[in-house]
Amino acid sequence: MEIEVLIPITLFICIYLAIKAVVDARARKHMLQSNGSEEMLRTLIDGEETRRRQASLRWGVILVALAIGFGLIEAVDWQDASPGLFAILLAATGVGNLAAYYIARRAK
């Protein structure tokens, strides 16, 4: 892949993440200044922390499953893009999602 293609994609991802960080920080600041009860704020912060951990778990499991899928493709020595190749990658993604769901449910 040519570097000229990656530069705009990386730029848009960086802009998105910067805007998201600013919006999240302003939302937290607004919640703290809104004179809400301390219990409500603690519940919101704990919920956000749980969502963040579950998102990390989910992406970790999905990426491991995709790595296994790519390893399987390399072991079979497929060189051309074919429906079987895409089926293995989609199946690995699905298995990763199901495994993350199972692990998250078991952790509760």
HUBELPE-V269163 format. One record per residue. PHI is phi in radians with two decimals (none if undefined). D_FIRST is the distance of its C-alpha to the first C-alpha in whole Angstrom. Layout:
BEGIN
phi:PHI d_first:D_FIRST
phi:PHI d_first:D_FIRST
END
This chain:
BEGIN
phi:none d_first:0
phi:-1.39 d_first:4
phi:-1.15 d_first:7
phi:-1.14 d_first:9
phi:-1.41 d_first:7
phi:-1.30 d_first:8
phi:-1.09 d_first:11
phi:-1.13 d_first:13
phi:-1.10 d_first:13
phi:-1.12 d_first:14
phi:-1.07 d_first:17
phi:-1.14 d_first:18
phi:-1.13 d_first:18
phi:-1.12 d_first:20
phi:-1.10 d_first:22
phi:-1.04 d_first:23
phi:-1.14 d_first:24
phi:-1.16 d_first:26
phi:-1.13 d_first:28
phi:-1.09 d_first:28
phi:-1.10 d_first:30
phi:-1.16 d_first:32
phi:-1.12 d_first:33
phi:-1.10 d_first:34
phi:-1.14 d_first:36
phi:-1.16 d_first:38
phi:-1.14 d_first:39
phi:-1.12 d_first:40
phi:-1.08 d_first:42
phi:-1.14 d_first:43
phi:-1.12 d_first:44
phi:-1.20 d_first:46
phi:-1.50 d_first:48
phi:-1.48 d_first:49
phi:0.98 d_first:52
phi:-1.33 d_first:51
phi:-1.19 d_first:53
phi:-1.13 d_first:51
phi:-1.14 d_first:51
phi:-1.13 d_first:49
phi:-1.10 d_first:46
phi:-1.12 d_first:46
phi:-1.12 d_first:46
phi:-1.12 d_first:43
phi:-1.17 d_first:41
phi:-1.12 d_first:42
phi:-1.11 d_first:40
phi:-1.14 d_first:37
phi:-1.11 d_first:37
phi:-1.12 d_first:37
phi:-1.08 d_first:34
phi:-1.14 d_first:32
phi:-1.13 d_first:33
phi:-1.17 d_first:33
phi:-1.15 d_first:29
phi:-1.12 d_first:28
phi:-1.06 d_first:30
phi:-1.07 d_first:28
phi:-1.16 d_first:24
phi:-1.09 d_first:25
phi:-1.15 d_first:27
phi:-1.10 d_first:24
phi:-1.17 d_first:21
phi:-1.14 d_first:23
phi:-1.12 d_first:24
phi:-1.15 d_first:20
phi:-1.10 d_first:20
phi:-1.13 d_first:23
phi:-1.07 d_first:21
phi:-1.13 d_first:18
phi:-1.10 d_first:21
phi:-1.12 d_first:23
phi:-1.10 d_first:20
phi:-1.18 d_first:19
phi:-1.16 d_first:23
phi:-1.37 d_first:24
phi:1.15 d_first:21
phi:-1.47 d_first:19
phi:-1.85 d_first:17
phi:-1.70 d_first:17
phi:-1.25 d_first:16
phi:-2.36 d_first:20
phi:-1.03 d_first:22
phi:-1.11 d_first:23
phi:-1.11 d_first:20
phi:-1.19 d_first:19
phi:-1.11 d_first:23
phi:-1.13 d_first:23
phi:-1.18 d_first:20
phi:-1.16 d_first:22
phi:-1.13 d_first:25
phi:-1.11 d_first:24
phi:-1.13 d_first:23
phi:-1.11 d_first:27
phi:-1.11 d_first:28
phi:-1.10 d_first:27
phi:-1.10 d_first:28
phi:-1.13 d_first:32
phi:-1.14 d_first:32
phi:-1.12 d_first:31
phi:-1.08 d_first:34
phi:-1.11 d_first:36
phi:-1.14 d_first:36
phi:-1.14 d_first:36
phi:-1.18 d_first:39
phi:-1.22 d_first:41
phi:-1.25 d_first:40
phi:-1.30 d_first:43
END
